[in-house]
Amino acid sequence: MVKAENISKNYGDLNVLNALNLEVKQGEVVSIVGASGAGKTTLLQILGTLDKPSSGHLFINNEDITLMKNKQLSAFRNKQIGFIFQFHQLLPEFTALENVCIPAFIAGKSKKVAEQEALNYLQFLGLEHRASHKPSELSGGEQQRVAVARALVNKPAIILADEPSGNLDSKNAKELHDLFFQLRKEFNQTFIIVTHNDELAAMADRKLTIQDGVIVE
């Protein structure tokens, strides 16, 4: 599902990633750990097509992403990749349902279809009764589950998560971690998770460490 070949990323004289190689199979849950500043988030941004490598090639579902033009890349990202961040990044002026609908609207779905699909995911996550509530009216755990629903609404093949439980208490963190594996079982999605949480890292099918800009199994 994901294949990174000799990915390097430089910021001036600073080498963050050094000819890094990575392969992730469909339906696999992979955690990525490493010291602060090791390049975990940089790698995730490149895998998510939010940033481009200085050199190397990235293949997602056998397509060479590094050859795509910006407009093609944006459409691919919207349909194929879901993002979950440490801070939920919900828009405060919109309800939970409206926040979940946004990627579906960007994909060109009608209001009726987008709202029905968004409601289906909120229901799956036990939040249908909170659909009309704004983020300020939701708990931290509820806000993060709304963010998960938003990541899922276009049925992406890959979910990328950057410290997804870093802003949650232990109870909500455990519920979120269990949810990832429930989603994998239900939808066979591929998860790549950057985390400092030892429990979440250990739950994954594989735990990878970034050290000196390369992956260490």
Stockholm file with secondary structure:
# STOCKHOLM 1.0

chainA/1-217         MVKAENISKNYGDLNVLNALNLEVKQGEVVSIVGASGAGKTTLLQILGTLDKPSSGHLFINNEDITLMKNKQLSAFRNKQIGFIFQFHQLLPEFTALENVCIPAFIAGKSKKVAEQEALNYLQFLGLEHRASHKPSELSGGEQQRVAVARALVNKPAIILADEPSGNLDSKNAKELHDLFFQLRKEFNQTFIIVTHNDELAAMADRKLTIQDGVIVE
#=GR chainA/1-217 SS CEEEEEEEEEETTEEEEEEEEEEECTTCEEEEECCTTSSHHHHHHHHTTSSCCSEEEEEETTEEGGGCCHHHHHHHHHHHEEEEESSCCCCTTSCHHHHHHHHHHHTTCCHHHHHHHHHHHHHHTTCGGGTTCCGGGSCHHHHHHHHHHHHHTTCCSEEEEESTTTTSCHHHHHHHHHHHHHHHHHHCCEEEEECSCHHHHHHSSEEEEEETTEEEC
#=GC SS_cons         CEEEEEEEEEETTEEEEEEEEEEECTTCEEEEECCTTSSHHHHHHHHTTSSCCSEEEEEETTEEGGGCCHHHHHHHHHHHEEEEESSCCCCTTSCHHHHHHHHHHHTTCCHHHHHHHHHHHHHHTTCGGGTTCCGGGSCHHHHHHHHHHHHHTTCCSEEEEESTTTTSCHHHHHHHHHHHHHHHHHHCCEEEEECSCHHHHHHSSEEEEEETTEEEC
//
